[in-house]
Amino acid sequence: MIKERIEQYLTNQFTERIINTQDFFFQKGQDALQKWLNLSINNEDKSDLEKLAADYEGLQKLAIKRQTINEILNLLFEIISYCDSKAKSKDYFNQYDDNRTLAMAYVRMNHWVEKLITFKFNPNAVPVGSIRNAINYLLDPTNNATILSENHRTMISQTLFQKEYNPNDFIKDLEEYFSYYQINVSNIKNYTYLLSCIIYFIRKEWLDDIIGLMASDNTPWKDNAINNMQGSDCTILWNSKRPTGTNNTLKMLRSKINDGGYFKLFYSVHGNVQYVAEIIDFVENDIQLKEKNWPSKFKKIDGYENDFTKYNDDNKSANIVFLTRKFERVQSIPATSFATYKGWAYPVQDNLTPIISEPDITTMPTNNNSATSSIMNNNNKSSLNQILYGPPGTGKTYKLQQIIEDWNLKEKTSTEIDYTSFVKNYTWWQVIGLALLEKENITVPELAKHPLIIAKLGSSSVKRLNTRLWSSLQHHTVDECENVKLAHRVGERVFYKEANSEWRLDSRTLFQLEFIPLVDAFEEFKKSDDTKKSKDYTFTTCHQSLTYEDFIEGIKPDLSKENLEDDEDERSEKVIYEIRKGIFYNACEKASQKAGFINLKDCLEHTKDERKYLFEKAIAENKIHVIFLDEINRCNVSSVFGELITLIEDDKRLGKENEIADITLPYSQEEFGVPANLFIIGTMNTADRSVEALDAALRRRFCFEEMPPLYSLEELQNDIFGYKASEILKTINLRIEKLLDKDHKIGHSYLLNKDKISIIDSFYKNIIPLLQEYFFGDYSKIGLVLGKGFVSLKESDKGLDIFADFDDAIDDFDNKNVYEIVDYRKGEDYRLTLNKVDVIMDFEKAIQVLMNK
């Protein structure tokens, strides 16, 4: 039976891929680890790394403050992303298209980080276990394996090799076990990885292990427990019964924890698993509870009691208490999708059943997780539509940059071939020709799956792909082909249709000779080592001339030749118009692609349930796209969004319960919807337009977060001529609010980190120009804000005949006071009488006058 299973595995496509791969299958992982081990680190960083190696939270806080530590932590995360399929943010850090990993290790991130730091400075201090085995494999894959668990190695040795486990002989025993099958690989470094894959394929023959427990609990306490855990390091869960198969079960669970890992506790509600917890420790009595002393290791543990007997409710008391690192709601999935240990019954009431495997699980967002928390609270994501508003200089645009950084939206390097950039330069028949050059004798549905065709579809306004393909193929079929009945064929004749409806090039050789520039360009494109830069956000600054046609779609002139492919007179100079997609439509397209769809059209062709699943999964995995609309109040938002303003509401998004997926766009007549993983974040300068003045329809659909001047910032506490910068700013803003309103205050950014020199430029280049704009040149009001030290009465020629003689003059302009700004940068002598004393003024004294001193 084992022999048949192994031979079966050796014939599958993945095995062939490993066998035929010329490179080491985990070369990127090896490179990242070598980069870490060879990295030169200054003494300060080395000292802090060694000191904080076991303090995961402290290390992350230091990374925020120090760029070198941040870069080191990101490098460690990349190494871990190649080692453990359960690693945090694996999809972000893992640079392989297929996100390949060594194993499903179930090792905590803090342990990975600690041991990798330790290994760099003291390799011998990292004990044998999953982490050490992963490091050994990446450094020397020929003499190690991706079977990381020592517990698994023991089982394999005893069950398959029929001998006691000896760490020094394990690889030799593994290779001897498979010697019968005479497996050859192109790169010897991939040999033990292939053997490890086979071992796990036949795991039923040797595996006597569990990944966690399942409980059945229909009571509603779990959501509150998840919400209460926010801000805590851990939370406490307990059960009134010990697990089925108690001693052996607990022994297997304990081995996972001792290896720096965790196990999962699944909660089934009415037969469907809806919650999962990650357990990092457990106790069964008061003695163990006090010995563990969890509060000494974690700062805040929600629900913790130092007395084991206090873990109870009105009806039951604890027999086992779990320390939980993570507790989440997941997309409902039948409990029967999980495999129980030894086929034991699924849990009922308070039973805990051991589980040996789990299906793919999608985490559901909660009211307080990263997808729904306030954007102003550490940049976590809340409402899909948000506007940050406040006076000039309060850091709204800077906040957007923070969001880009904190949400991991910044530009990333992708090794994926960017077909879109290539196909946009060529017509449909040329792209089809290149696709058939790569793969001949295929049907139209098969042709539609080619990456060149998919890319061309995404960059065109074609509604029905198959129709477009049939049209181009038939129009450019050679005249001798009798299987195509179209009489009027145009342009280049290069295709041939077989009687079985398969298509090919009429002559590959002639195609390559006649279209040398096209073929050469494609070959050069495929050879190119250039990597594609992509980012998960779209940034645009709104302006008064922004229109619906710029934002959604509109008719624009197309001066290229592409749309002339079916025109016999390609030299015609006529202007051709096309429907061109706008900024927002393209953002919706990118959001759809992040969720796994080919494009927005493909998304709309899926069922509602399919959209719901894929968008929920995308949000849970932070696969989102954000469109930033800076200065959103400068454009007419209602006009720009048009009839689509309703579609941006949270519950009307694609994948949501009340989704709207059948709105027809006016120009293209295509259906349109807004993806659930698209965030719209705008900024609004209240000095230009107040929130109250915005269209009511817009205000209903956006969540508004005020960004006022912040006087408590540390960067505003510096002393400037005897006053804190915050005091000067607060005084100015108090006067502005009295004269105008709070929307026209001065932002804190103009005085951040200013000293006695730099504040002068800030006043004359930022603050005074703003006041001149606010008060429309009324210097008497500017003087009420800044005082006589900055605004002086200009000497005038009162009583002289300044104006020309004119009969209808009403006001006595000759005697009007005229004011001017005192510019201390010019070094001119300016005197002011203060307390009956004639004072030669300077900038410092002007500040004292401003502060009424």
Secondary structure, DSSP 8 states (H G I E B T S, - for coil): -HHHHHHHHTTSHHHHHHHH--S-TTHHHHHHHHHHHH----HHHHHHHHHHTT-HHHHHHHHHH-HHHHHHHHHHHHHHHHHBTT-TTHHHH--STT---SB---B-HHHHHHHHHHHHH-GGGS-SSHHHHHHHHHH-GGG--S---HHHHHHHHHHTS-S---GGGHHHHHHHHTGGG----SSGGGHHHHHHHHHHHTGGGT----SEEEEE--STHHHHHHHHTTT-SEEEEEESS--SSHHHHHHHHHHHHHTTB-EEEEEEETTEEEEEEEEEEEESSHHHHHHH-GGGT-S-EET--SSGGG-B-SS-B-SEEEEEEEEEEEEEEEGGGSEEGGG-----TT-EEEEEE-----B---TTSTTTS-TTTTT----SEEEEEESTTSSHHHHHHHHHHHTT-S-EEE-S--HHHHHTTS-HHHHHHHHHHHS-SB-HHHHTTSHHHHHHHHTS--S-HHHHHHHHHHHTB-TT-TT---S---S---EEE-TTS-EEES-HHHHHHHTHHHHHHHHHHHH----EEE-SEEEEE--TT--HHHHTEEEEEE-SSGGGTT-S-TT----EEEEEE-HHHHHHHHHHHHTT-SSHHHHHHS-HHHHHHHHHHHHHTT--EEEEEETGGGS-HHHHHGGGGGGGSGGGSBTSTT----EE-TTT--EE--BTTEEEEEEEETTTS-GGGS-HHHHHHSEEEE----TT-GGG-SEETTEEHHHHHHHHHHHHHHHS-GGG---GGGGTT--TTHHHHHIIIIIHHHHHHHTTT-HHHHHHHH-TTTEEE----TTS--S---TT--S-GGG---EEE--GGGT---EEEETTEEEE--HHHHHHHHTT-
